[in-house]
Amino acid sequence: MKTNHILLSILLTIFFSCSDNASEEVVTFERDLGNGKLAVKQTSDGGYIVAGGTSDAWLLKMDKYGNTEWENTYSLGAFGNGRAVIQTQDGGYLYAGWEGIVKADANGVEEWKNTSHQNGAYPYYEDVMQHSNGFYYAVGGPGAGQAQLVKFSETGSVLTRKWYGGQCEDDIFRSIIETPDEMLLIVGGKSHGNQSFPCSFNFMYYKDVWIVKTRKNGGVEWEKTHGGPYMEMANDIAPIKSGGYMLIGNKCAHLYDIGTCGQKAKVLIMQIDEEGNNINEEVVSGLKWMERIPYYSIATTNDGYAWTAEHRNNGTWIYQNTPNADPSYIFTDGFGGFEINHTTDGGFIIGTMGGIVIKTDSELLY
């Protein structure tokens, strides 16, 4: 009988543990925070960290209900279209933007910043991550026409700065993640020629999707490009639980008439394997596209993915795709979807170009 009591105790523990996970409270909200384009991540306590700023870098910490816990501005300018935020391993936060990076502690107090650069340009950081080894990696560009990867110590010192790309202008990295083998995977856009010209003067309209895998000090393992004679580029990458990655970017088959991109630009969704090979892709019409503005993002779920962008006519566009179901989508306020992430309650947190943060449930309702 004692064995039966032990078995019953184990079963009850498993049942209640599963019930607790399955019954996590689903919270939805919408907040107009202003402060320009907003990057947002869920934090370890279930709340959210939001990065924005119109003149100075700005962080706001929210609880899980969207209520403000603290906010602060920093001695770093907020100029530019790119910005990113992460929660760091010590419980603090790191903000990266075109003018550099700044580190805050868990209460939002500035600890250090780094605005160093080369090639006579702003740092132009588009994304940042903290590796499992503790170091920070920021990517962006272009500096003298090339993309860059910068490795920082945990106290903000530059350890490595490397440049990547070809001879054409405007090669750029947009997003970086750590791979299962602890290397770095970076995506962006690589410029190419226009018809008989080896490089195009209208370089923003002549690009390929660019995927680069590097070692932890920036040495290239491999790189792949995907695209044709016109414009394709990647803006964000997210890992698939079963292996491989999903990318989001844009595509414009302008037929050498760049003025048509306002009507021809489409959302490009691409699935790649661990070696950067194109497994599958789809394009979705209706994208509102403007030069150099990275206002779309992708997140993967347990069995699908969701993305956000700006629809040509209908505002912020949030789209979800899951197996064995028709895609679902909504339109809302906010002018462009700057960042989307899957949350622990099965919903999504979205930061927009227009200063609005939206928390949805698993069906995009809020």
Phi, psi and omega in degrees: 000326180300320178299319179295322179295320179296316180297318179298319179298317179297316181297319179294321178298313179298317182298311183290328176296315178295321180296320180298315181295319184288337186256020177303133183300128178266119182247138174231149177194168172222131178227131174267104185262348187066213175059034171071201181293141189239122167267146185210140176224148170284144182256169186296338179270007180091352177272205186216146172247130184240134179243133178204210179130138176252334174233315176243151175303140187220134174237144175226129177258125178247152170280182185295342180267358181091009179277144181287129173260319172197163172211154182202155171248162191226167183276049179221131179290157182250020181299144170108175183266339184260139171198154180209157178218145174222156166271134185268167185295337178270009178090356178271202185218148178233128179250130176236138178208188184297336183262358178141201178231152177221139182249132176240156176277186185296339179261007176088009181276130181297133178252316178196166174215163176218121179242016182295150181203170176226173175062024172065028182228165169302161173300328177055045179285134178254331183207159180212151176213160168250123181286160176298343176278358177097342181280155176262145176229126178242143179230157178174216182132181357270149170241116188053036175088356185243159176279157180224154172233128180236129177257128181244149169287172179290348176254009171096006178279140177286123178260324180211138171226122182231149181244145186222151175133193182249210182267350181273160180287157164074026168292135189213140171261137182248328189210145181222141175219164174270139180269166179301334177266019173068023172264189183242137176237126188232140177232157178181217181226134179244126184287152177217183185283173180235107182055243183275356181271131182295332174222153182256139173296321177273062192297334181294342184256003181228089185219162170241153166301131187235125181234124182231127172254129180235162170281177189290346174253012172098354177295134186284126171277311175196163172217148180226146170237147178226129178156179181242210185280356186249243186229121168218136175206155180258145182241333184206154180222144177218141181284148173265136185302323183277355180123145183088192189213157170248137176244151168233142177197210179222163180217133176221106176275077189277356177056039180069012174245089188294341179292348181273354186297334178301331179254335186264344184297138181228155172289132177249122176246127183227134172258129179236158175269187184293344180259007177084009180281142180284111180272320183197149174213155174218154175238144181235123183286159173109002183290135167271121186237137174225148184305130170066001182266116186270071184252054165210155188205156181228148175223142177260151177245185180297330184223018180186211180203163176220150177217166178222146182204190175246121177283147184301328185237340195244010176088202181300132190241118180241126192227137180230139179230124177228152180298148174061026177210150176291146176302147176240148180206157176223162172239141182210182179282163172132343179057083175085140178263103186284321180207140174229140176219145176284141183249163187293341177271008178091356180267203182220146172246130186232131170252139185248167176291337186264014174087015180251136173251133182234130173247119181251171169271191184291345180253017178070017178270148177203000000 
